[in-house]
Amino acid sequence: MSQPASRRSRRQFLSAMAKTAAAATLAPGVVQAAGTPFHILKPPAYSPNDNIQFALIGAGGMGNADTSTAVSVPGFKLVAACDLYDGRLNDIKNKYGKDIFTTRDYKEILSRKDIDAVIVATPDHWHQEISIAAMNAGKAVYCEKPMVHDITEGSAVVDAQTRNKVAFQVGSQGMSSLGNEKARELLAAGAIGQLNYAEGFWARNTPGGAWQYDMPADASEKTVDWKRFLKNYPDRPFDPKRFFRWRCYRDYGTGVSGDLFVHLFSSLHYITGSMGPNKIMATGGLRYWKDGRDVPDILLGMFDYPETATHPAFNLSLRVNFVDGTSDSTYLRLVGNEGSLTVEWDKVTLTKNFSYPPENYASILKSRQYTPDYDRKKMNGPDTVVYKAEDGYKGAHYDHFYHWAQGIRNGKPVIEDALFGYRAAAPALLCNDSYFQEKAIKWDPVKLKLIS
Ligand SMILES: NC(=O)c1ccc[n+]([C@@H]2O[C@H](COP(=O)([O-])OP(=O)(O)OC[C@H]3O[C@@H](n4cnc5c(N)ncnc54)[C@H](O)[C@@H]3O)[C@@H](O)[C@H]2O)c1
């Protein structure tokens, strides 16, 4: 384990090492892809005591996945964990060692000088408070998506990052993927002509997919810090369903939109360079999983994106169906007048199509013929081109943590900072507001303000 040191001296040391590492990685032969400002460079080798020492706050499903990925990136070392259920803290000690410091109180994590960074993987209603407190304590933060629980909470996180100048990254890992990077490059190169529509879909059909997670047999008010979990939301008797299946309740979660749409917004905004929609409309319903939840299991969202310097005006349609007998599938597709891009994290499928101009249809058809008596056909390019990541690609999650590490070590801007994270979360949160308030919502994605 690294020796505890004052935060300032640890930071100076990490920064000095980063400069050496950056010089080494920018050697001739390293290619910077056009239009991809966050190209992944070869990871430098760090000395054994040059770790980014981090703590996990929220040691459930995603917190564990984040930690496994973080420790696979050279130079990350887990030193502490915080959770409100004792079983999760025991699991962390069993997996990472008995010397890991554990607590139920995140403030005990933030006051430790040997911690450089924290992963915030709590339920959504805790993201804002812990992220801001962590940044104010000088820690780098990896906050799971959605960045905030309510539209009113975002600006304070942006301010905290601006004020503290720390590497704060939101956890929509798809944005860091080769697939998103390729789609951004193809769109900018005009591969699908003029973008006019995008769509995304999330289909699930299992209890787990619909958030009915198993609840541990030993869950009780002894093993769970129930009162702390509730935060400032209504007090109520201990309810393991609310604690372990928190996504089903608006007090703690953000519904299917905050859980899933937000990933699609992050990717779409990255690929198009967009700041977000200016009109949001939603409908849906609770059709099947009537287990006491207060959020819909089918949600349809429609979003108007205004023309900006980086893209034309276009429409977006997003759907989540947790009662979907077709298949377990998800996709994000961008459609232009000359084709479409179906975007996955390790694959992009470009489908080309002939484009007819809006006027002069007859004369264009005629111009395709060489002579009046011989309709000589032309050579077509491939209708579909599939771009696939090379074998051995470590994936989006690894890339996202690598980007965060670069931000911590050498101040390189992270790919999904607080401003980006707020712009991705906003339409997802407003989609819920539109559904519950039964009205279209207008939003200024530049000024980050509701338009009344
Ligand atoms: N990026 C992704 O692909 C992805 C995937 C799944 C979940 N997530 C996000 O990760 C977060 C966690 O989701 P999950 O599925 O891991 O939930 P989970 O219920 O499995 O884990 C959450 C953990 O947080 C703990 N917790 C609750 N309040 C806390 C507090 N105040 N301090 C410390 N710990 C606290 C709980 O005890 C629990 O162990 C959510 O915001 C979710 O949206 C992201």
The ligand as an ORCA input file, in Angstrom:
! r2SCAN-3c Opt
* xyz 0 1
  N     -22.880      3.383    -16.340
  C     -23.669      2.331    -16.351
  O     -23.739      1.572    -17.324
  C     -24.508      2.036    -15.143
  C     -25.074      0.767    -14.971
  C     -25.793      0.523    -13.801
  C     -25.958      1.521    -12.853
  N     -25.422      2.750    -13.062
  C     -25.601      3.824    -12.061
  O     -24.833      3.486    -10.915
  C     -25.487      3.921     -9.723
  C     -25.660      2.723     -8.787
  O     -26.479      1.752     -9.403
  P     -26.398      0.210     -8.971
  O     -27.094     -0.564     -9.998
  O     -25.002     -0.140     -8.661
  O     -27.263      0.228     -7.621
  P     -27.082     -0.728     -6.369
  O     -28.325     -0.642     -5.576
  O     -26.617     -2.085     -6.808
  O     -25.887     -0.057     -5.560
  C     -26.024      1.167     -4.905
  C     -25.261      1.072     -3.595
  O     -25.203      2.354     -3.003
  C     -25.320      2.197     -1.602
  N     -25.742      3.490     -1.048
  C     -26.962      4.056     -1.024
  N     -26.904      5.278     -0.487
  C     -25.606      5.484     -0.138
  C     -24.907      6.543      0.486
  N     -25.535      7.680      0.876
  N     -23.584      6.405      0.720
  C     -22.929      5.270      0.360
  N     -23.539      4.233     -0.253
  C     -24.864      4.354     -0.491
  C     -26.311      1.074     -1.434
  O     -26.176      0.464     -0.176
  C     -25.920      0.149     -2.584
  O     -25.002     -0.829     -2.175
  C     -26.818      4.528    -10.178
  O     -26.707      5.922    -10.252
  C     -27.028      3.947    -11.569
  O     -27.778      4.799    -12.420
  C     -24.691      3.010    -14.178
*
